[in-house]
Amino acid sequence: MDPRKLSELIPFLKKNNISAKKALSQNFLVDKNILENIINTARVSPGESILEIGPGPGGLTLSLLEAGAKVLAIEHDHQLASLLPKTLSNHNLTVKEDDILTTPLSQPMKVVANIPYHISTAIINRLAKHDTLYKEIYFTIQKDMAIRLCATQKMAGYNAFSLFTQYYFTPKIHFDIPLSCFYPKPKVTSALLSLKAKENKPLSDPTDFFLFVNRCFQKKRKMLRGIIKNKNLDDILAKINLHSTARPQELSLEDFLFIFRNLDR
């Protein structure tokens, strides 16, 4: 069975009494050209170890295997996890029935996946904490979400999670993926997003920094002087050519880092 062909996928799903679950964001990639573009963009090479999250019936999985990759596919859905090794019998495929948000992560791999959109934030958060293992990540993701992750100061969608993502990764949108490339069709346009892990992080422990950024963005329409109560704020901001009337969405990641480091907390 080729899960990239609707003429084969739909009968397979019906035969096994499988319906796409909205609660798991199950919209299966079935366009072979798009899948090949993903493989080429991710530069998947023979023998390379790939982590795939949410393989479903295996459309992307099959394309990865055809490229010669060794695939570890983590699938939360019991029925799909049990069927995948049978439908795509291949010695380079390992299927693990588990939740990507809780399964142990220890093996360095490239990530290539059509992720469940409803937990995309949680997945990125988890992989960021393991960025020494996952230095290259390629996701199909909701386009609006991809735009927010790539947004910089003064751009629409720029928020605290944009900064979180850009602290750990360099994000890039490669191409759009139309609704027609999925079965069933989703209600939103998707995009292929890459996240390249940054080698050097500015802080040894960024926990307090992210709390600071989140606090600022909770009041993003307020001026900085109304959010940050510090007698040296004007002097700190002057060093980076900012004024206390600036608002959080006007500041870059580097601006936030400079302010955080220089505040007398």
C-alpha positions in Angstrom: 0.0 0.0 0.0 1.3 3.4 -1.0 -0.1 5.9 1.5 0.7 8.8 -0.9 -2.0 7.6 -3.3 -5.6 8.3 -2.3 -6.8 5.4 -4.5 -4.9 3.1 -2.1 -5.0 5.1 1.2 -8.8 5.6 1.4 -9.6 1.8 0.9 -6.9 1.0 3.5 -8.4 3.4 6.0 -11.9 2.0 5.4 -10.7 -1.6 5.6 -9.1 -1.0 9.0 -12.0 1.2 10.2 -9.7 4.2 10.6 -11.0 7.8 10.7 -8.7 10.8 11.0 -9.0 12.1 14.5 -9.4 15.9 14.9 -8.3 15.6 18.5 -4.9 14.4 17.2 -4.7 16.9 14.3 -4.7 14.0 11.9 -4.4 15.4 8.3 -2.2 13.0 6.3 0.2 14.3 3.7 -0.6 12.6 0.4 1.0 14.7 -2.3 4.1 12.9 -3.6 5.7 16.0 -5.2 5.4 18.0 -1.9 6.8 15.0 0.0 9.8 14.9 -2.4 10.3 18.7 -1.9 10.4 18.1 1.8 13.0 15.3 1.4 15.1 17.5 -0.9 14.8 20.6 1.3 15.8 18.6 4.4 18.7 17.1 2.4 17.9 13.6 3.6 20.7 11.2 2.7 21.1 7.4 2.6 21.9 6.0 6.0 20.9 9.2 7.8 18.9 8.8 11.1 15.6 10.6 11.0 13.1 11.2 13.8 9.5 11.4 12.5 6.8 12.7 14.7 3.2 11.5 14.0 3.8 9.4 10.8 0.1 8.4 10.5 -0.4 5.9 7.7 3.2 6.7 6.5 3.2 9.0 3.5 6.2 10.9 4.6 7.7 7.8 6.2 7.7 6.0 2.8 9.4 9.0 1.1 12.1 9.0 3.8 12.7 5.3 3.4 12.9 5.6 -0.3 15.6 8.2 0.3 17.6 5.6 2.2 17.0 7.1 5.7 16.8 5.2 8.9 13.5 6.3 10.4 12.4 6.3 14.1 8.7 7.1 13.8 6.9 8.0 17.0 3.1 7.6 16.7 0.6 8.3 19.5 -2.3 6.6 17.8 -2.4 2.9 18.8 -4.0 1.6 15.6 -1.8 3.5 13.2 1.3 2.6 15.3 0.5 -1.1 15.1 -0.3 -1.0 11.3 2.7 1.0 10.1 5.4 -1.7 10.4 3.2 -4.0 8.4 2.2 -1.6 5.6 5.8 -0.3 5.3 7.8 -3.4 6.1 11.4 -2.1 6.0 14.5 -2.9 8.1 15.3 0.8 8.3 12.0 1.6 10.0 11.4 1.5 13.7 7.9 2.4 15.0 7.4 3.4 18.6 4.0 3.9 20.0 4.4 6.9 22.4 3.8 10.5 23.0 6.5 12.8 21.7 5.9 15.1 24.7 6.9 12.5 27.2 9.0 9.8 25.4 12.7 9.8 26.4 14.9 11.7 23.9 18.5 10.7 23.8 19.7 10.0 20.3 21.0 12.7 18.0 18.9 12.8 14.8 17.5 15.1 12.2 13.8 15.7 12.6 11.5 15.6 9.6 7.8 15.5 10.3 4.2 16.5 9.6 3.6 17.3 13.2 0.2 17.4 15.0 -0.7 21.1 14.8 -2.5 21.3 18.1 0.7 20.5 20.0 3.2 22.3 17.7 4.1 24.8 20.5 4.7 22.0 23.0 6.8 20.0 20.5 9.0 23.0 19.7 9.4 23.7 23.4 10.4 20.1 24.1 12.9 19.9 21.2 14.4 23.2 22.2 15.4 21.7 25.5 17.2 19.0 23.6 18.7 21.2 20.9 22.1 19.5 21.2 20.4 16.3 19.9 18.2 17.9 17.3 20.2 20.5 15.4 18.1 20.4 12.2 14.3 20.2 12.3 11.9 20.3 9.3 8.2 20.6 10.1 5.1 20.9 8.2 3.2 23.4 10.4 0.3 25.8 10.2 1.5 28.7 8.1 0.2 31.4 10.5 2.2 29.7 13.2 5.3 29.5 11.0 5.0 33.3 10.3 4.8 34.0 14.1 7.9 31.9 14.8 9.9 33.8 12.1 8.5 37.3 13.0 10.9 40.0 14.3 10.2 43.2 16.1 7.3 45.4 14.8 6.0 42.5 12.6 2.5 41.1 13.0 2.4 38.0 15.2 5.7 38.8 17.0 5.4 37.5 20.5 7.2 35.9 23.4 7.2 32.5 21.7 8.8 34.1 18.6 11.7 35.1 20.9 11.8 31.7 22.6 12.1 30.0 19.3 14.7 32.4 17.9 16.8 32.1 21.1 17.3 28.4 20.4 16.9 28.3 16.6 17.2 30.1 13.3 13.7 29.6 11.8 13.0 29.7 8.1 9.9 29.2 6.0 10.7 27.3 2.8 7.4 26.9 0.9 3.6 26.8 1.4 1.7 23.5 1.3 -1.9 23.8 -0.1 -4.9 22.2 1.6 -5.3 19.8 -1.3 -2.0 18.1 -0.4 -3.6 16.6 2.7 -6.3 14.0 3.5 -8.6 15.0 4.9 -8.2 18.6 3.8 -7.4 20.9 6.8 -9.0 24.3 7.2 -5.6 26.1 7.2 -2.7 26.5 4.8 0.5 24.9 5.9 4.2 25.5 5.3 7.5 23.8 5.6 9.5 25.3 8.4 13.1 24.6 9.3 14.6 25.2 12.7 18.4 25.2 12.8 19.8 25.0 16.3 22.1 27.9 17.3 25.6 26.7 18.5 26.1 29.3 21.2 23.4 30.5 23.6 23.8 33.8 25.4 22.8 32.5 28.8 23.8 29.4 30.8 20.2 29.2 32.2 17.6 31.3 30.3 14.7 30.4 32.7 14.5 33.9 34.3 15.1 35.6 31.0 12.0 33.9 29.4 9.9 34.8 32.5 11.0 38.4 32.0 10.1 38.3 28.3 6.7 36.7 29.0 6.0 39.3 31.6 6.7 42.1 29.1 4.5 40.6 26.4 1.6 40.1 28.8 1.5 43.9 28.8 2.7 44.4 25.2 0.6 47.5 24.6 2.1 49.2 27.6 5.3 51.2 27.4 8.4 49.7 28.9 8.4 52.2 31.8 5.0 50.9 32.8 6.2 47.3 32.8 9.8 47.5 34.1 10.2 49.3 37.4 13.9 50.1 37.6 15.5 53.5 38.3 18.2 52.7 35.7 15.9 51.8 32.9 16.3 55.1 30.9 20.1 54.8 31.0 20.0 51.1 30.0 17.7 51.8 27.1 19.7 54.8 25.9 22.7 52.5 25.3 20.7 50.6 22.7 19.0 53.7 21.3 15.7 53.0 22.9 13.4 55.1 25.0 11.2 54.0 27.9 8.1 54.9 25.8 9.0 51.9 23.6 6.7 48.9 23.7 7.8 45.2 23.9 6.9 44.4 20.2 9.5 47.1 19.2 12.4 45.3 20.8 14.6 42.6 19.2 15.9 39.5 21.0 19.2 41.2 21.4 17.5 44.2 23.0 15.7 42.0 25.5 18.9 40.2 26.4 20.8 43.5 26.9 18.1 44.9 29.2 17.8 41.7 31.1 21.6 41.5 31.7 21.8 45.1 32.9 18.8 45.3 35.2 19.5 45.3 38.9 17.0 42.5 39.8 
